[in-house]
Amino acid sequence: MRLIFHGGAGEVGRSCIELASRRHRLLLDCGLKLTPHGTKYPVGLENVEDIDAVFLSHAHLDHCGALPLLDHQGMNCPIFATKTTKALTRMMLRDSFKIGRINHQHLGYDELDVMKVLSCMSRVKVNNQGSIGDVKYEFFDAGHIPGSASVFVNVDGTKVLYTGDLNNIDTLLHSAARTDFPEVDILICESTYGDREHPSRSDVEKKFLAEIDKTLADGGTPIIPVFALGRSQEIAMLLVKQKFGVPIFFDGMSREASKIILSNPSSVRDPKLLSLAMNKVHAVKGHKDRMSAIRKQSIIVTTSGMLTGGPIMTYLKYLHADPKNSILLTGYQAEGTNGRLLLEEGNIFIDGELKKVRCNVKHFDFSAHAGKSQLKDIVRVAKPKNVFFVHGEKKSVSELHDWASALNMRSFAPDIGDVVDI
């Protein structure tokens, strides 16, 4: 078995790993990476028309966003995903194409490629075994976002488990991942938080709500950047359980994502609470609604979660300089993003100009990824003959790699472009 790391190795973004055996070529995810210098795609993928199948873990763009580009280059194979992931991927790919055109980006593909990719997607059920030719596969609920899955494949007798993005604690939105994995020859494990633990979820929720109360009491507006898939729904569910006395505005692609998720109620832990939340928040439908939210005291929940674009930039343009307001970050802030810049330097780029943020900035760990101890537990359960740590910045990957190596496991911390024969 040969593993080729086209993306997502030593970085968070553009996850794409090739499994190549004597008779098969398979891809585990096919994502992109958004950077201040443009979009980065998987590297080193050649002769894509020979790829037999793609196994898609979930619908975030860093796992699915490069699929139309590969279609344009000639890939023509089944793409396996859960029902919810297929529906959410449709939304994400169409939105990514639309934004790329608005920003006059050279995407390398056209709208027809998006449509062809969607037509190639085959729905699978979690915990049900399937096959393509003599390749056997099974998807396990990954607990990350609705529809997310870890993927097990048996290729020519080699058993491989790819965790994808995985969260093994219960949240308001999602039940914990299934982690009673079979023993495998190769484990490919995410490492986003491989160097640190998560605080108690209940403590995070209490501190988050207290910060909102404080901002409102000071006469300010809490601005809550969120990821459209998963985080926005969880935050909305948390907020509507309280009585803040001000409207909650819900903006961005989160609205459409919530409708898709509610049409697949088995993909969430409490669909009734999510439905209640969507009925109580005020859906922002355009610039007029946005300006209304800015002019009055309110709570604003909006994309994008890393401040890389979307409606959040309009709100920040008008509200970033008032010390009564607050920006409450709720997720991982990748290297090179506005969100990371804000956390580290207190600045953000607005309309291409660097601005000093005067309002209160706090980060809350509402992570949908397993923490360091949980990742180690996953490795212990799977008892792999070989373990690869991916989807993490260098420090996170190195810590897990060093831990596994110290236990005499055959461990790898690959970089992009690495080729490993097992």
C-alpha positions as a Python dict, from the first residue, in 0.01 Angstrom:
ca = {
    (1, 'M'): (0, 0, 0),
    (2, 'R'): (126, 346, -92),
    (3, 'L'): (1, 660, 84),
    (4, 'I'): (44, 991, -98),
    (5, 'F'): (-23, 1310, 93),
    (6, 'H'): (-159, 1565, -153),
    (7, 'G'): (-281, 1800, 121),
    (8, 'G'): (-367, 1828, 487),
    (9, 'A'): (-24, 1708, 603),
    (10, 'G'): (149, 1941, 847),
    (11, 'E'): (-134, 2189, 796),
    (12, 'V'): (-504, 2241, 852),
    (13, 'G'): (-669, 2264, 512),
    (14, 'R'): (-697, 2092, 169),
    (15, 'S'): (-721, 1742, 318),
    (16, 'C'): (-651, 1491, 43),
    (17, 'I'): (-481, 1154, 90),
    (18, 'E'): (-438, 894, -181),
    (19, 'L'): (-437, 521, -112),
    (20, 'A'): (-268, 341, -401),
    (21, 'S'): (-247, -38, -414),
    (22, 'R'): (-155, -271, -697),
    (23, 'R'): (-507, -249, -837),
    (24, 'H'): (-673, 61, -690),
    (25, 'R'): (-642, 436, -644),
    (26, 'L'): (-866, 587, -378),
    (27, 'L'): (-890, 938, -234),
    (28, 'L'): (-976, 1021, 125),
    (29, 'D'): (-1128, 1370, 97),
    (30, 'C'): (-1041, 1635, -158),
    (31, 'G'): (-1040, 1982, -3),
    (32, 'L'): (-902, 2331, -51),
    (33, 'K'): (-730, 2585, 171),
    (34, 'L'): (-824, 2952, 183),
    (35, 'T'): (-527, 3182, 245),
    (36, 'P'): (-468, 3560, 226),
    (37, 'H'): (-284, 3489, -99),
    (38, 'G'): (-560, 3290, -265),
    (39, 'T'): (-693, 2935, -274),
    (40, 'K'): (-457, 2639, -240),
    (41, 'Y'): (-553, 2302, -386),
    (42, 'P'): (-408, 1953, -335),
    (43, 'V'): (-69, 1912, -500),
    (44, 'G'): (82, 1633, -707),
    (45, 'L'): (-240, 1468, -822),
    (46, 'E'): (-177, 1318, -1166),
    (47, 'N'): (-382, 1104, -1403),
    (48, 'V'): (-696, 1168, -1200),
    (49, 'E'): (-904, 979, -1455),
    (50, 'D'): (-758, 660, -1301),
    (51, 'I'): (-898, 727, -953),
    (52, 'D'): (-1150, 457, -859),
    (53, 'A'): (-1340, 635, -581),
    (54, 'V'): (-1342, 924, -336),
    (55, 'F'): (-1450, 876, 26),
    (56, 'L'): (-1573, 1208, 164),
    (57, 'S'): (-1568, 1251, 542),
    (58, 'H'): (-1779, 1569, 561),
    (59, 'A'): (-1888, 1886, 384),
    (60, 'H'): (-1643, 2151, 507),
    (61, 'L'): (-1458, 2307, 213),
    (62, 'D'): (-1119, 2201, 344),
    (63, 'H'): (-1239, 1844, 282),
    (64, 'C'): (-1463, 1873, -27),
    (65, 'G'): (-1381, 2202, -201),
    (66, 'A'): (-1138, 2069, -464),
    (67, 'L'): (-1375, 1808, -608),
    (68, 'P'): (-1492, 2028, -900),
    (69, 'L'): (-1131, 2102, -998),
    (70, 'L'): (-1051, 1732, -1019),
    (71, 'D'): (-1367, 1675, -1219),
    (72, 'H'): (-1250, 1941, -1466),
    (73, 'Q'): (-916, 1759, -1489),
    (74, 'G'): (-1089, 1434, -1582),
    (75, 'M'): (-1178, 1252, -1262),
    (76, 'N'): (-1490, 1042, -1316),
    (77, 'C'): (-1563, 808, -1028),
    (78, 'P'): (-1815, 754, -747),
    (79, 'I'): (-1787, 986, -447),
    (80, 'F'): (-1915, 819, -131),
    (81, 'A'): (-2069, 1030, 147),
    (82, 'T'): (-2356, 1026, 393),
    (83, 'K'): (-2693, 1168, 288),
    (84, 'T'): (-2647, 1483, 498),
    (85, 'T'): (-2292, 1536, 373),
    (86, 'K'): (-2411, 1511, 14),
    (87, 'A'): (-2679, 1776, 71),
    (88, 'L'): (-2443, 2010, 255),
    (89, 'T'): (-2167, 1959, -4),
    (90, 'R'): (-2409, 2072, -273),
    (91, 'M'): (-2464, 2395, -82),
    (92, 'M'): (-2094, 2450, -11),
    (93, 'L'): (-1969, 2387, -364),
    (94, 'R'): (-2234, 2609, -523),
    (95, 'D'): (-2163, 2889, -277),
    (96, 'S'): (-1786, 2858, -325),
    (97, 'F'): (-1827, 2882, -701),
    (98, 'K'): (-2055, 3186, -671),
    (99, 'I'): (-1815, 3369, -438),
    (100, 'G'): (-1519, 3285, -660),
    (101, 'R'): (-1694, 3439, -959),
    (102, 'I'): (-1794, 3750, -763),
    (103, 'N'): (-1431, 3794, -656),
    (104, 'H'): (-1307, 3734, -1013),
    (105, 'Q'): (-1097, 3438, -902),
    (106, 'H'): (-958, 3192, -1154),
    (107, 'L'): (-1107, 2874, -1011),
    (108, 'G'): (-981, 2630, -1273),
    (109, 'Y'): (-1327, 2481, -1319),
    (110, 'D'): (-1677, 2589, -1421),
    (111, 'E'): (-2033, 2539, -1303),
    (112, 'L'): (-2078, 2223, -1507),
    (113, 'D'): (-1799, 2059, -1308),
    (114, 'V'): (-1985, 2135, -985),
    (115, 'M'): (-2298, 1973, -1124),
    (116, 'K'): (-2107, 1666, -1245),
    (117, 'V'): (-1944, 1618, -906),
    (118, 'L'): (-2282, 1627, -735),
    (119, 'S'): (-2419, 1371, -980),
    (120, 'C'): (-2129, 1137, -895),
    (121, 'M'): (-2204, 1137, -523),
    (122, 'S'): (-2340, 812, -380),
    (123, 'R'): (-2512, 815, -42),
    (124, 'V'): (-2403, 572, 228),
    (125, 'K'): (-2542, 499, 573),
    (126, 'V'): (-2324, 498, 882),
    (127, 'N'): (-2250, 158, 1034),
    (128, 'N'): (-2348, -17, 709),
    (129, 'Q'): (-2082, -204, 514),
    (130, 'G'): (-2051, -141, 142),
    (131, 'S'): (-1818, -223, -143),
    (132, 'I'): (-1693, -99, -476),
    (133, 'G'): (-1546, -392, -662),
    (134, 'D'): (-1338, -580, -409),
    (135, 'V'): (-1280, -270, -192),
    (136, 'K'): (-1490, -287, 123),
    (137, 'Y'): (-1580, 24, 323),
    (138, 'E'): (-1778, 138, 625),
    (139, 'F'): (-1861, 485, 760),
    (140, 'F'): (-1878, 563, 1134),
    (141, 'D'): (-2043, 873, 1283),
    (142, 'A'): (-1758, 1117, 1358),
    (143, 'G'): (-1952, 1359, 1582),
    (144, 'H'): (-1791, 1661, 1412),
    (145, 'I'): (-2077, 1820, 1216),
    (146, 'P'): (-2406, 1675, 1090),
    (147, 'G'): (-2327, 1404, 837),
    (148, 'S'): (-1959, 1374, 927),
    (149, 'A'): (-1798, 1030, 925),
    (150, 'S'): (-1479, 841, 987),
    (151, 'V'): (-1404, 604, 700),
    (152, 'F'): (-1284, 243, 717),
    (153, 'V'): (-1164, 77, 398),
    (154, 'N'): (-1022, -266, 326),
    (155, 'V'): (-805, -250, 16),
    (156, 'D'): (-637, -570, -104),
    (157, 'G'): (-643, -700, 252),
    (158, 'T'): (-497, -385, 410),
    (159, 'K'): (-730, -229, 667),
    (160, 'V'): (-721, 152, 680),
    (161, 'L'): (-911, 386, 912),
    (162, 'Y'): (-930, 757, 834),
    (163, 'T'): (-1074, 954, 1126),
    (164, 'G'): (-1158, 1266, 924),
    (165, 'D'): (-1246, 1544, 1168),
    (166, 'L'): (-1374, 1379, 1482),
    (167, 'N'): (-1530, 1486, 1812),
    (168, 'N'): (-1593, 1230, 2084),
    (169, 'I'): (-1788, 1436, 2338),
    (170, 'D'): (-2159, 1518, 2336),
    (171, 'T'): (-2259, 1873, 2243),
    (172, 'L'): (-2596, 2044, 2219),
    (173, 'L'): (-2599, 1972, 1847),
    (174, 'H'): (-2433, 1635, 1809),
    (175, 'S'): (-2377, 1311, 1995),
    (176, 'A'): (-2021, 1193, 2051),
    (177, 'A'): (-1843, 1008, 1775),
    (178, 'R'): (-1843, 633, 1758),
    (179, 'T'): (-1488, 525, 1842),
    (180, 'D'): (-1508, 150, 1900),
    (181, 'F'): (-1307, 106, 1583),
    (182, 'P'): (-1179, -228, 1457),
    (183, 'E'): (-807, -295, 1480),
    (184, 'V'): (-639, -170, 1165),
    (185, 'D'): (-313, -186, 975),
    (186, 'I'): (-309, 189, 906),
    (187, 'L'): (-468, 468, 1109),
    (188, 'I'): (-477, 818, 958),
    (189, 'C'): (-563, 1041, 1252),
    (190, 'E'): (-653, 1409, 1265),
    (191, 'S'): (-435, 1622, 1494),
    (192, 'T'): (-598, 1964, 1508),
    (193, 'Y'): (-574, 1978, 1887),
    (194, 'G'): (-293, 1730, 1928),
    (195, 'D'): (-99, 1962, 2159),
    (196, 'R'): (-372, 2068, 2401),
    (197, 'E'): (-684, 1967, 2590),
    (198, 'H'): (-1030, 2116, 2572),
    (199, 'P'): (-1190, 2273, 2880),
    (200, 'S'): (-1520, 2144, 3012),
    (201, 'R'): (-1797, 2218, 2761),
    (202, 'S'): (-2037, 2329, 3034),
    (203, 'D'): (-1775, 2572, 3170),
    (204, 'V'): (-1720, 2715, 2822),
    (205, 'E'): (-2094, 2763, 2775),
    (206, 'K'): (-2130, 2941, 3111),
    (207, 'K'): (-1838, 3178, 3045),
    (208, 'F'): (-1964, 3249, 2693),
    (209, 'L'): (-2314, 3338, 2812),
    (210, 'A'): (-2169, 3550, 3094),
    (211, 'E'): (-1963, 3749, 2843),
    (212, 'I'): (-2275, 3815, 2636),
    (213, 'D'): (-2457, 3936, 2948),
    (214, 'K'): (-2166, 4167, 3033),
    (215, 'T'): (-2151, 4315, 2682),
    (216, 'L'): (-2524, 4381, 2679),
    (217, 'A'): (-2513, 4534, 3027),
    (218, 'D'): (-2238, 4772, 2906),
    (219, 'G'): (-2463, 4882, 2621),
    (220, 'G'): (-2272, 4696, 2353),
    (221, 'T'): (-2345, 4435, 2086),
    (222, 'P'): (-2188, 4087, 2096),
    (223, 'I'): (-2069, 3980, 1751),
    (224, 'I'): (-2031, 3601, 1726),
    (225, 'P'): (-1843, 3469, 1420),
    (226, 'V'): (-1939, 3108, 1346),
    (227, 'F'): (-1881, 2829, 1097),
    (228, 'A'): (-2195, 2777, 888),
    (229, 'L'): (-2198, 2401, 934),
    (230, 'G'): (-2234, 2292, 1293),
    (231, 'R'): (-2110, 2583, 1502),
    (232, 'S'): (-2381, 2829, 1400),
    (233, 'Q'): (-2654, 2579, 1485),
    (234, 'E'): (-2499, 2493, 1822),
    (235, 'I'): (-2461, 2860, 1919),
    (236, 'A'): (-2820, 2937, 1815),
    (237, 'M'): (-2947, 2648, 2027),
    (238, 'L'): (-2748, 2771, 2325),
    (239, 'L'): (-2863, 3132, 2290),
    (240, 'V'): (-3236, 3069, 2259),
    (241, 'K'): (-3238, 2881, 2589),
    (242, 'Q'): (-3163, 3219, 2755),
    (243, 'K'): (-3366, 3540, 2778),
    (244, 'F'): (-3138, 3826, 2680),
    (245, 'G'): (-3404, 4086, 2601),
    (246, 'V'): (-3252, 4180, 2264),
    (247, 'P'): (-3303, 4028, 1917),
    (248, 'I'): (-3067, 3757, 1794),
    (249, 'F'): (-2973, 3807, 1428),
    (250, 'F'): (-2865, 3501, 1232),
    (251, 'D'): (-2674, 3577, 913),
    (252, 'G'): (-2488, 3406, 629),
    (253, 'M'): (-2500, 3058, 484),
    (254, 'S'): (-2593, 2925, 829),
    (255, 'R'): (-2962, 2976, 746),
    (256, 'E'): (-2956, 2745, 443),
    (257, 'A'): (-2737, 2494, 626),
    (258, 'S'): (-2985, 2480, 913),
    (259, 'K'): (-3272, 2402, 674),
    (260, 'I'): (-3073, 2117, 521),
    (261, 'I'): (-2981, 1978, 862),
    (262, 'L'): (-3342, 1993, 982),
    (263, 'S'): (-3449, 1803, 670),
    (264, 'N'): (-3220, 1525, 797),
    (265, 'P'): (-3322, 1525, 1166),
    (266, 'S'): (-3142, 1200, 1251),
    (267, 'S'): (-2811, 1380, 1188),
    (268, 'V'): (-2847, 1589, 1506),
    (269, 'R'): (-2900, 1512, 1873),
    (270, 'D'): (-3206, 1733, 1940),
    (271, 'P'): (-3384, 1840, 1620),
    (272, 'K'): (-3671, 1990, 1822),
    (273, 'L'): (-3439, 2234, 1997),
    (274, 'L'): (-3270, 2324, 1669),
    (275, 'S'): (-3609, 2387, 1507),
    (276, 'L'): (-3710, 2605, 1804),
    (277, 'A'): (-3385, 2802, 1770),
    (278, 'M'): (-3439, 2864, 1400),
    (279, 'N'): (-3790, 2990, 1470),
    (280, 'K'): (-3672, 3234, 1738),
    (281, 'V'): (-3370, 3395, 1570),
    (282, 'H'): (-3412, 3676, 1317),
    (283, 'A'): (-3291, 3559, 976),
    (284, 'V'): (-3092, 3832, 798),
    (285, 'K'): (-3191, 3838, 432),
    (286, 'G'): (-2986, 4124, 293),
    (287, 'H'): (-2807, 4454, 343),
    (288, 'K'): (-3115, 4630, 485),
    (289, 'D'): (-3153, 4369, 761),
    (290, 'R'): (-2780, 4384, 826),
    (291, 'M'): (-2785, 4759, 880),
    (292, 'S'): (-3088, 4725, 1105),
    (293, 'A'): (-2891, 4481, 1323),
    (294, 'I'): (-2598, 4723, 1336),
    (295, 'R'): (-2811, 5023, 1440),
    (296, 'K'): (-2978, 4854, 1738),
    (297, 'Q'): (-2843, 4663, 2033),
    (298, 'S'): (-2860, 4297, 1947),
    (299, 'I'): (-2671, 3969, 1936),
    (300, 'I'): (-2525, 3895, 1593),
    (301, 'V'): (-2441, 3537, 1491),
    (302, 'T'): (-2278, 3532, 1148),
    (303, 'T'): (-2030, 3368, 914),
    (304, 'S'): (-1743, 3336, 855),
    (305, 'G'): (-1598, 3178, 1165),
    (306, 'M'): (-1237, 3278, 1087),
    (307, 'L'): (-1328, 3629, 963),
    (308, 'T'): (-1211, 3540, 611),
    (309, 'G'): (-1510, 3696, 437),
    (310, 'G'): (-1886, 3690, 431),
    (311, 'P'): (-2132, 3903, 632),
    (312, 'I'): (-1903, 3924, 937),
    (313, 'M'): (-1688, 4178, 753),
    (314, 'T'): (-1982, 4419, 717),
    (315, 'Y'): (-2055, 4403, 1088),
    (316, 'L'): (-1689, 4449, 1180),
    (317, 'K'): (-1658, 4747, 948),
    (318, 'Y'): (-1916, 4937, 1152),
    (319, 'L'): (-1869, 4791, 1501),
    (320, 'H'): (-1499, 4709, 1550),
    (321, 'A'): (-1397, 5049, 1692),
    (322, 'D'): (-1650, 5069, 1977),
    (323, 'P'): (-1506, 4933, 2307),
    (324, 'K'): (-1858, 4855, 2433),
    (325, 'N'): (-1896, 4584, 2167),
    (326, 'S'): (-1740, 4239, 2177),
    (327, 'I'): (-1617, 3985, 1925),
    (328, 'L'): (-1666, 3638, 2068),
    (329, 'L'): (-1472, 3385, 1859),
    (330, 'T'): (-1615, 3034, 1884),
    (331, 'G'): (-1379, 2815, 1685),
    (332, 'Y'): (-1036, 2729, 1558),
    (333, 'Q'): (-851, 3018, 1393),
    (334, 'A'): (-613, 2883, 1130),
    (335, 'E'): (-276, 3033, 1044),
    (336, 'G'): (-299, 3321, 799),
    (337, 'T'): (-663, 3409, 874),
    (338, 'N'): (-810, 3736, 996),
    (339, 'G'): (-925, 3551, 1308),
    (340, 'R'): (-571, 3441, 1398),
    (341, 'L'): (-445, 3795, 1332),
    (342, 'L'): (-713, 3932, 1565),
    (343, 'L'): (-622, 3688, 1843),
    (344, 'E'): (-248, 3743, 1818),
    (345, 'E'): (-221, 4113, 1731),
    (346, 'G'): (-562, 4272, 1791),
    (347, 'N'): (-587, 4377, 1425),
    (348, 'I'): (-797, 4274, 1126),
    (349, 'F'): (-805, 4354, 757),
    (350, 'I'): (-1123, 4532, 649),
    (351, 'D'): (-1156, 4617, 278),
    (352, 'G'): (-785, 4550, 240),
    (353, 'E'): (-681, 4795, 514),
    (354, 'L'): (-533, 4691, 848),
    (355, 'K'): (-752, 4816, 1135),
    (356, 'K'): (-699, 4817, 1510),
    (357, 'V'): (-989, 4649, 1690),
    (358, 'R'): (-1108, 4852, 1989),
    (359, 'C'): (-1386, 4628, 2111),
    (360, 'N'): (-1348, 4339, 2355),
    (361, 'V'): (-1216, 4015, 2198),
    (362, 'K'): (-1256, 3674, 2361),
    (363, 'H'): (-1203, 3322, 2233),
    (364, 'F'): (-1419, 3031, 2351),
    (365, 'D'): (-1329, 2671, 2284),
    (366, 'F'): (-1647, 2532, 2127),
    (367, 'S'): (-1432, 2291, 1932),
    (368, 'A'): (-1584, 2014, 1723),
    (369, 'H'): (-1252, 1826, 1731),
    (370, 'A'): (-1115, 1576, 1981),
    (371, 'G'): (-854, 1705, 2225),
    (372, 'K'): (-508, 1560, 2289),
    (373, 'S'): (-609, 1290, 2539),
    (374, 'Q'): (-908, 1187, 2331),
    (375, 'L'): (-693, 1150, 2019),
    (376, 'K'): (-451, 932, 2211),
    (377, 'D'): (-740, 715, 2326),
    (378, 'I'): (-849, 668, 1964),
    (379, 'V'): (-501, 551, 1869),
    (380, 'R'): (-493, 306, 2160),
    (381, 'V'): (-831, 157, 2066),
    (382, 'A'): (-746, 112, 1697),
    (383, 'K'): (-410, -53, 1782),
    (384, 'P'): (-270, 34, 1439),
    (385, 'K'): (44, -121, 1298),
    (386, 'N'): (110, 220, 1142),
    (387, 'V'): (-27, 560, 1246),
    (388, 'F'): (-16, 883, 1045),
    (389, 'F'): (-92, 1216, 1209),
    (390, 'V'): (-246, 1473, 972),
    (391, 'H'): (-476, 1778, 973),
    (392, 'G'): (-282, 1975, 1230),
    (393, 'E'): (-24, 2248, 1253),
    (394, 'K'): (335, 2132, 1302),
    (395, 'K'): (334, 2159, 1682),
    (396, 'S'): (16, 1953, 1720),
    (397, 'V'): (132, 1683, 1480),
    (398, 'S'): (478, 1663, 1637),
    (399, 'E'): (345, 1616, 1988),
    (400, 'L'): (129, 1320, 1890),
    (401, 'H'): (401, 1173, 1670),
    (402, 'D'): (658, 1194, 1949),
    (403, 'W'): (412, 1035, 2196),
    (404, 'A'): (335, 744, 1962),
    (405, 'S'): (702, 692, 1878),
    (406, 'A'): (790, 681, 2248),
    (407, 'L'): (545, 391, 2281),
    (408, 'N'): (728, 209, 2000),
    (409, 'M'): (445, 259, 1752),
    (410, 'R'): (539, 296, 1387),
    (411, 'S'): (441, 661, 1361),
    (412, 'F'): (458, 914, 1077),
    (413, 'A'): (422, 1292, 1064),
    (414, 'P'): (405, 1345, 688),
    (415, 'D'): (448, 1666, 493),
    (416, 'I'): (268, 1761, 175),
    (417, 'G'): (398, 1561, -117),
    (418, 'D'): (532, 1275, 97),
    (419, 'V'): (493, 923, -39),
    (420, 'V'): (505, 633, 209),
    (421, 'D'): (504, 265, 120),
    (422, 'I'): (359, 27, 379),
}
